[in-house]
Amino acid sequence: MNIPQDPVILLSYINTKLRDDFSSLDELCKSLCIDREETEKKLAAVGFEYDSEKNSFR
């Protein structure tokens, strides 16, 4: 799956998918065939971390 590479656009894309379609980051990553660690690193580089309780990056 082709996902956005720009971290800010990726943040919006991932959070929207988490809100609308997936109950966890693991589920999203598995379904979209993306690497969870790499995704978290990209978003951490712009100041965001995954909050499992809220199921979103903040």
C-alpha positions as CSV (number, residue, x, y, z in Angstrom):
1,M,0.0,0.0,0.0
2,N,1.3,3.4,-0.9
3,I,1.0,5.7,2.2
4,P,2.1,9.3,2.5
5,Q,5.8,9.9,3.1
6,D,5.5,13.4,4.5
7,P,5.4,13.0,8.3
8,V,2.6,15.6,8.8
9,I,0.4,14.1,6.1
10,L,1.2,10.6,7.4
11,L,0.1,11.7,10.9
12,S,-3.3,12.8,9.5
13,Y,-3.7,9.7,7.4
14,I,-2.8,7.3,10.2
15,N,-5.0,9.0,12.8
16,T,-7.9,9.1,10.4
17,K,-7.5,5.4,9.7
18,L,-7.2,4.6,13.4
19,R,-10.3,6.6,14.1
20,D,-12.5,5.3,11.3
21,D,-11.2,1.8,10.5
22,F,-8.9,0.2,13.0
23,S,-9.0,-0.5,16.8
24,S,-5.2,-0.5,17.2
25,L,-2.0,0.5,15.5
26,D,-1.0,-3.2,15.2
27,E,-4.2,-4.0,13.3
28,L,-3.7,-1.0,11.0
29,C,0.0,-1.9,10.2
30,K,-0.9,-5.5,9.6
31,S,-3.8,-4.7,7.3
32,L,-1.8,-2.0,5.3
33,C,1.4,-4.1,5.3
34,I,3.5,-1.3,6.8
35,D,6.2,-1.5,9.5
36,R,5.0,-0.3,12.9
37,E,8.4,0.6,14.2
38,E,9.3,2.6,11.0
39,T,5.9,4.4,11.2
40,E,6.4,5.3,14.9
41,K,9.9,6.6,14.2
42,K,8.7,8.8,11.4
43,L,6.0,10.3,13.6
44,A,8.3,10.6,16.6
45,A,10.7,12.7,14.5
46,V,8.0,15.4,14.3
47,G,7.0,15.1,17.9
48,F,4.2,12.5,18.0
49,E,3.8,9.3,19.9
50,Y,1.1,6.6,19.8
51,D,-1.3,6.6,22.7
52,S,-2.9,3.2,22.8
53,E,-5.7,4.3,25.2
54,K,-6.8,7.0,22.7
55,N,-5.8,4.9,19.7
56,S,-4.1,7.9,18.1
57,F,-0.8,9.7,17.7
58,R,-0.6,12.8,19.9
